[in-house]
Amino acid sequence: MYKVIFHNANQVFEVFARQIYQSDMWGFIEIEEFVFGERSQIVVDPSEEKLKNEFAGVKRTYIPYQSVIRIDEVEKEGSSKISEVPAGGATVSNVTRFPYAGMAPPSDD
């Protein structure tokens, strides 16, 4: 089980998935088999419900490397959530997006 935290527009997504690996598309990771909390819970988390709707019907998603903040391998899933990025920058608490200059993939010459 993996916990993946990444930037998406002006939000930070924290999702749990069973599979994650480097994509064949250069510069992306692939995330498969999203895991969300049980629907039988008494308290419903609105941000987790928003994520369930966001990824409903998604078999696999591709996240650009520069959007990834952190990937953890965990024992069991937790609560997925969406956090807003504070106004005025890409800083979330003490985490800042890694600068990305971009590189061309190696040529086959």
HELIX and SHEET records of a PDB file:
HELIX    1   1 PRO A   46  GLU A   54  1                                   9    
HELIX    2   2 TYR A   65  SER A   67  5                                   3    
SHEET    1   A 5 ARG A  60  PRO A  64  0                                        
SHEET    2   A 5 PHE A  28  VAL A  35 -1                                        
SHEET    3   A 5 GLN A  11  GLN A  22 -1                                        
SHEET    4   A 5 TYR A   2  ASN A   8 -1                                        
SHEET    5   A 5 VAL A  68  GLU A  73 -1                                        
SHEET    1   B 4 ARG A  60  PRO A  64  0                                        
SHEET    2   B 4 PHE A  28  VAL A  35 -1                                        
SHEET    3   B 4 GLN A  11  GLN A  22 -1                                        
SHEET    4   B 4 LYS A  81  GLU A  84 -1                                        
SHEET    1   C 2 THR A  91  VAL A  92  0                                        
SHEET    2   C 2 VAL A  95  THR A  96 -1                                        
END                                                                             
